Amino acid sequence: MSVPSNPSEIARETLRQLALRRVAPTPDNYRQLYHEIGGTTPEADIPAPFLRRIAARLPRDSAERQRLARDLDQALASDPLSAPAALECYLDNLKDSEAPAWNELIANLLRQWEGRQLGWTMARKREALERVLSASDPSTLHARLQGLLRGWSQAPINPELPAPESPPAAQATSSDGHAAAAPTNAPIPARGGATAGPEPLVETLRGLLLQALRDVIPAFLGGHPELADDALLLAAGLDHALAPDALDRISAQLRRFAHRLEMTAADDAEIRDGLLELLRLLLRNIDELVLDDKWFSGQVEALRELLVTPPNPRLLDDAGRRLKELIYKQSQLKHNMAETQRQLRQMLAGFVDHLARFAESTGIYHDRIGSCAQRIAQAGDINDIAPLLAEVMSETRSMQDETRRSRDELATARAQAQAAQARIEQLQRELDEASRQMRHDQLTGALNRRGLEDMFRGEAARAQRRGSALAVALLDIDNFKRINDAYGHKAGDDALVHLAGIIRQHLRPQDVLARFGGEEFVILLPDTDHNDACQTLVRLQRELTRNFFMADQQKVVITFSAGLTPLAAGESLETTLKRADAAMYDAKRAGRNRVVVAPLPR
């Protein structure tokens, strides 16, 4: 008999041999008999539990690796035989990926950090770098750092800023081996290429120091008036110091003042850290005591997260409002508990009184009935029994009346208890409703309308006080109804959470995000003109297109249309949002995924 070589012939012969040998047609038996007939060696199978342990430890630090790992998980769950192939695809992806060149990237960043880019101050660079460093995985961090580097390198050079100082080629040394100071009478290049002597430079430095002592330093010493007074005295002495010996005295006083400032700043920092630690302990204790109130625990956790970030006036205002909400609800709960305990005490006291009176009445009744029974037994004539029976009937009627009164009083107490329970339940419903109406949206974690109104009042007042700009943006998700219809309302809610998370991740700490209703969100951008605010919204749109939303294992690109407008002096939130809303609809009519700026009315 010839050995079949065609796979179809081997398969037919395998089925025939299974029938002839009366072997159960299981996959293992078929595989073994197939290789026996074909003269091949079966490949060793990898155990599924071992593959699951490998899959659980695979890195998922990029979108592609997350997708391949999900394919492996699905193969292990539905078809374990295809799991090795899915694992090979993941390993091939590891071979294709190259390690990012961190050394070159960091070197370029350091060079651009000291550059003179137009529009990039050191404060703005530091803020952008802090925002980029909040990335959750190395690949995302590398991509964001590259984008930041491109932004810095493509910016034009600011001609008004001086070029970075280069180290001198050689420096003279003194006899003791230390670097010798440069001559004080060396000419200093002035702007425009001219040279300026030491006298104008000294006067310029004197003016700067006077301004610091009079205006800058006292502004930071509100809690230390004695140091503020010393700063003003130093400024007055410096203003009148013209001789070298007078300047020497001012120099010594200034060094002592700087030392006192340093010590005071250290004490203030220690006090602030101690107070923050006490607040953390307090929040931890409250969270452990209140175990059955999810809203309360959630607010405490939100406050605890606020303490992790560096404090600023906006965060402190928000923390103060949340603490007020916590204190209000705690007082309401305490009042309800005290009222409930008082009513329970009254009910128990009344119930005990009823039992005591009923027991006393029952005892008297039994005593009298027993006395009548003895007298009836001792009666010798039927005429003597008639008054005793009348007495028994009278006592029985009295007992019935007492029992009826006790029953009525207990029924009244029961009705009062039910009414008290109904009042407590109504109060609890009102508290729950108040919890839902607090400042944060339950789904996305963004501010709700009430929270937006509170933050707008504070930011508008701050902008008017400082004379700074405040940009207000109203954005709406494009084709949100299509997402709900195609994937369900759960996917729609997840899309809102995804959008809010991406926006919060790429906003500054002082920016405000609020859910205005449905799929509409409002963003407040303090200290931002409409040009910078427009660039911020466009950057958010790009980030949304790069971070896909997954619905039923499908990638869905979420976009939004936005209307942007600056805040006018004394303008209300309603008026500002009405103008931003009109601009947002213009963006939708223009093709969606756009930003339209509405200028201030003339």
Secondary structure, DSSP 8 states (H G I E B T S, - for coil): -----SHHHHHHHHHHHHHHTT----HHHHHHHHHHHHT--------HHHHHHHHHTS---SHHHHHHHHHHHHHHHH-GGGHHHHHHHHHHHHHH-----HHHHHHHHHHHHTS-BTT--HHHHHHHHHHHTT-SSHHHHHHHHHHHHHHHHHS-B-TTS-------S---B-TTSSB----TTS-EE-GGG-EE-HHHHHHHHHHHHHHIIIIIHHHT-TT-HHHHHHHHHHHHHHHH--SHHHHHHHHHHHHHHHHHHHHHHHHHHHHHHHHHHHHHHHHHHHHHH--S-HHHHHHHHHHHHHHHS---HHHHHHHHHHHHHHHHHHHHHHHHHHHHHHHHHHHHHHHHHHHHHHHHHHHHHHHHHHHHHHHHHH--SHHHHHHHHHHHHHHHHHHHHHHHHHHHHHHHHHHHHHHHHHHHHHHHHHHHHHHHTSSB-TTT-SB-HHHHHHHHHHHHHHHHHHT--EEEEEEEETTHHHHHHHH-HHHHHHHHHHHHHHHHHTS-TT-EEEEEETTEEEEEEET--HHHHHHHHHHHHHHHHHS-EEETTEEE---EEEEEEE--TT--HHHHHHHHHHHHHHHHHTTSS-EEE-----
